[in-house]
Amino acid sequence: MNIRKVLRQYGLRPSKGLGQNFLESEPVLWRIVEASEVGPADTVIEIGPGLGQLTEELLARAHHVIAVELDRKMVAILSDRLGQRDHLTLVQGDILETDLGALMALAKATPNEGEIRVVANLPYYITSAAIRHVLESGLRLASVTVMVQREVAQRIVAKPGKMSLLAVSVQVYGEPELVCRVPSGAFYPPPKVDSAVLTIRPHAQPLVSDTLLPTFFRIVQAGFQQKRKQLHNSLGHGLSLNREQTLSLLDQADIDPQRRPQMLTINEWGRLAEIVASR
């Protein structure tokens, strides 16, 4: 697809306010499709279809595609270009305010034998919130394949020693994998930074039980509020505990109080949550 030609045809320009950067590179498009592993029995929820170049490829492979687009002008173009197709449901709306379970019911697209997969080219400003929203949707997802800022992708796939609040928030729900780097020149207009394709394969169940997740995230957020400090300082400040209480908590979890939050594993954060919840 000639992105610039299509935009001229409809008299439009990319919206900076909506973070619109349209992918022009066909090789990268194919990498996204391959990474998503979409099959003929699968239902795909596509976030931010834009002009529909990726949507067309997904429609050729999937049982059903539900495309959620915020920009009403893009929705009109998608409707015009893709027409009425039985296996396409086009929705105008903000993904952060969309109930994905209700979306599946509306589209009557629940697969009998296939999987549910999410594919998205996310505006940078909603990346973290959108990924979290998808992973917490309650849907049994086979994969989440997203285009994100390269730096964000590297933070998400980080291992203990370089963990962040974002990495913990994603990895408690699934296993992320960096698929490929995408240079800024692959887009029109080119963003100021490079991007990356990332695939997350959700765990059958979160690594922390549903009832414990609120406590888990409260503790993780407290720990990373002052990530350069040692745990006995950052946790004590974030949870409003005195030194004795903080050291007791870390001792029960068998965690060295001099370690820093970026060093902890998901399981260690989970142990802390269990101890706090039992008090």
C-alpha positions in Angstrom: 0.0 0.0 0.0 1.2 3.5 -0.8 0.5 5.3 2.5 1.1 8.8 1.2 -1.1 8.2 -1.9 -4.0 6.9 0.2 -3.8 9.9 2.6 -3.8 12.3 -0.3 -6.7 10.5 -1.8 -8.8 11.2 1.3 -7.3 14.6 2.0 -5.8 13.6 5.3 -2.5 14.1 7.2 -1.2 12.0 10.1 -2.3 13.3 13.5 0.4 14.1 15.9 -2.1 14.3 18.7 -3.1 10.6 18.1 0.5 9.5 17.6 -0.1 8.4 14.0 2.9 6.9 12.3 2.0 4.6 9.5 4.1 1.6 8.8 5.5 1.7 5.2 7.9 -1.2 5.3 6.5 -4.4 3.9 9.2 -6.6 5.3 8.3 -5.4 8.8 4.6 -5.9 8.1 5.4 -9.6 7.2 7.4 -10.0 10.4 4.4 -8.8 12.5 2.1 -11.2 10.7 4.6 -14.1 11.2 5.2 -13.3 14.8 1.4 -13.2 15.5 1.1 -16.8 14.3 -2.5 -16.2 13.2 -4.2 -19.3 11.8 -7.4 -19.9 9.9 -9.4 -20.7 13.0 -8.2 -17.7 15.1 -9.9 -14.5 16.1 -7.7 -11.4 16.0 -8.3 -8.2 17.9 -6.4 -5.5 16.1 -5.7 -2.3 17.9 -5.1 0.8 15.8 -5.6 -0.5 12.3 -5.0 2.9 10.8 -5.4 2.7 7.0 -5.7 -1.1 7.1 -2.5 -2.4 5.5 -2.0 -4.9 8.4 -5.8 -5.6 8.6 -5.9 -6.8 5.1 -3.2 -9.4 5.8 -4.9 -10.5 9.0 -8.2 -10.9 7.2 -6.5 -13.2 4.6 -5.4 -15.5 7.5 -7.9 -15.3 10.3 -11.3 -16.6 11.0 -12.4 -13.2 12.3 -10.8 -9.8 12.8 -12.1 -7.2 15.2 -10.4 -3.9 14.4 -10.6 -1.1 17.1 -9.7 2.4 15.8 -10.0 5.6 17.8 -9.8 8.0 14.8 -13.3 8.4 13.2 -11.7 9.5 9.9 -9.6 6.3 9.8 -12.7 4.2 10.5 -14.4 5.8 7.5 -11.4 5.0 5.3 -11.3 1.4 6.6 -15.0 1.0 5.9 -14.5 2.3 2.4 -11.4 0.4 1.6 -12.3 -3.0 3.1 -16.0 -2.9 2.5 -18.5 -5.2 4.2 -16.9 -8.5 5.1 -18.6 -11.2 7.2 -15.4 -11.9 9.1 -14.5 -8.2 9.9 -16.0 -6.2 12.8 -14.9 -2.6 12.7 -15.3 -0.7 16.0 -14.7 3.1 16.6 -13.5 3.6 20.2 -10.7 4.0 22.7 -9.1 0.6 23.5 -8.4 1.7 27.0 -12.2 2.1 27.6 -13.2 -1.0 25.7 -14.2 -4.2 27.4 -12.6 -6.9 25.3 -14.9 -9.6 26.5 -17.9 -7.6 25.5 -16.2 -6.8 22.2 -15.9 -10.5 21.4 -19.6 -11.0 22.3 -20.7 -8.1 20.1 -18.8 -9.4 17.1 -20.1 -13.0 17.8 -16.6 -14.0 17.1 -15.7 -16.4 19.8 -13.7 -19.2 18.1 -14.8 -22.8 18.4 -11.4 -24.3 17.9 -9.1 -21.4 17.3 -7.2 -19.0 19.5 -7.7 -15.3 20.4 -4.8 -13.2 19.5 -4.1 -9.4 19.8 -2.1 -7.5 17.2 -1.4 -3.8 17.6 0.7 -0.9 16.4 0.4 1.2 19.5 0.8 5.0 19.8 3.8 5.4 22.2 1.8 7.4 24.7 -0.6 4.6 25.5 1.8 1.6 25.2 2.0 0.6 28.9 -1.6 1.2 29.7 -2.8 -0.6 26.6 -0.7 -3.7 27.1 -1.8 -3.9 30.8 -5.4 -3.5 29.7 -5.2 -6.3 27.2 -3.4 -8.7 29.6 -5.9 -8.0 32.4 -8.9 -8.4 30.1 -9.8 -11.9 31.4 -9.7 -13.3 27.9 -7.7 -16.5 27.3 -5.2 -15.0 24.8 -2.7 -17.1 22.8 -0.5 -14.1 22.0 -0.2 -10.4 22.0 2.0 -9.0 19.2 2.7 -5.2 19.4 4.8 -2.5 17.8 6.2 -0.3 20.6 9.1 2.1 21.2 12.3 0.1 21.1 13.4 1.3 24.6 10.0 0.2 26.0 10.4 -3.2 24.4 13.8 -3.6 25.9 12.5 -2.7 29.4 9.6 -5.2 29.0 11.9 -8.2 28.2 14.5 -7.3 30.9 15.7 -10.0 33.3 16.3 -9.7 37.1 19.0 -7.2 37.6 17.5 -4.8 35.1 13.8 -5.2 35.9 11.4 -2.3 36.1 7.8 -1.8 37.2 6.7 -2.2 33.5 8.7 -5.5 33.2 7.2 -7.0 36.3 3.7 -5.8 35.3 3.9 -7.6 32.0 5.9 -10.7 33.0 3.5 -11.6 35.8 1.0 -12.2 33.0 3.1 -13.6 30.2 6.5 -14.3 28.6 7.7 -11.4 26.3 10.0 -11.9 23.4 11.7 -9.2 21.3 11.0 -10.1 17.6 12.9 -7.4 15.7 14.0 -3.8 15.7 12.2 -1.4 13.4 14.1 1.7 12.3 12.2 5.0 12.4 12.5 5.3 8.6 10.0 2.3 8.2 7.2 4.7 9.1 5.5 7.8 7.6 6.0 10.2 9.1 9.1 8.8 10.8 9.1 9.0 14.6 12.0 10.4 16.5 13.0 7.0 17.9 13.3 3.4 16.7 10.6 0.9 17.4 10.5 -2.9 18.0 8.0 -5.7 17.5 7.3 -7.6 20.7 5.3 -10.8 21.2 3.9 -11.7 24.7 2.7 -15.2 25.2 0.3 -15.1 28.3 0.7 -17.7 31.0 -2.3 -20.1 31.5 -2.7 -18.3 34.8 -0.9 -15.2 36.2 2.2 -16.1 38.2 0.4 -14.5 41.2 -3.2 -15.5 42.1 -6.0 -13.1 41.2 -6.9 -12.4 44.8 -3.3 -11.5 45.6 -2.7 -9.3 42.5 -3.8 -6.0 44.1 -1.4 -6.5 47.0 1.3 -7.6 44.6 1.1 -4.5 42.5 0.9 -2.2 45.6 4.2 -3.7 46.8 5.9 -3.6 43.4 4.9 0.0 42.9 6.2 0.9 46.4 9.5 -0.8 45.7 10.0 1.0 42.4 9.1 4.4 43.7 12.7 4.8 44.7 14.3 2.2 42.5 17.9 3.3 43.2 17.5 2.8 46.9 18.0 -0.5 48.7 14.8 -2.5 49.4 14.6 -1.8 53.1 14.5 1.9 52.3 12.2 1.9 49.2 9.7 -0.5 50.6 9.6 1.1 54.0 8.9 4.5 52.4 6.4 3.2 49.9 4.4 1.0 52.4 4.7 3.4 55.3 6.6 0.9 57.4 9.2 1.6 60.0 12.7 0.1 59.7 12.0 -2.8 62.1 8.7 -3.8 60.2 10.5 -3.6 56.8 13.4 -5.7 57.9 11.0 -8.3 59.4 9.0 -8.4 56.1 12.2 -9.0 54.0 13.5 -11.5 56.5 10.3 -13.6 56.3 10.5 -13.5 52.5 14.2 -14.5 52.6 15.3 -11.4 50.7 18.5 -9.5 51.4 17.4 -6.0 52.5 20.4 -4.4 50.7 19.2 -5.6 47.3 17.5 -3.1 44.9 14.0 -3.6 43.4 15.4 -4.2 39.9 17.1 -7.3 41.1 14.0 -9.2 42.4 12.2 -11.9 40.5 8.5 -12.2 40.0 8.4 -15.0 42.6 10.2 -12.9 45.2 7.7 -10.1 44.7 5.0 -12.7 45.0 6.4 -14.0 48.4 6.4 -10.4 49.7 2.8 -10.0 48.6 1.8 -13.3 50.4 3.4 -12.2 53.6 1.8 -8.7 53.6 -1.7 -10.2 52.7 -1.5 -12.7 55.5 -0.9 -10.0 58.2 
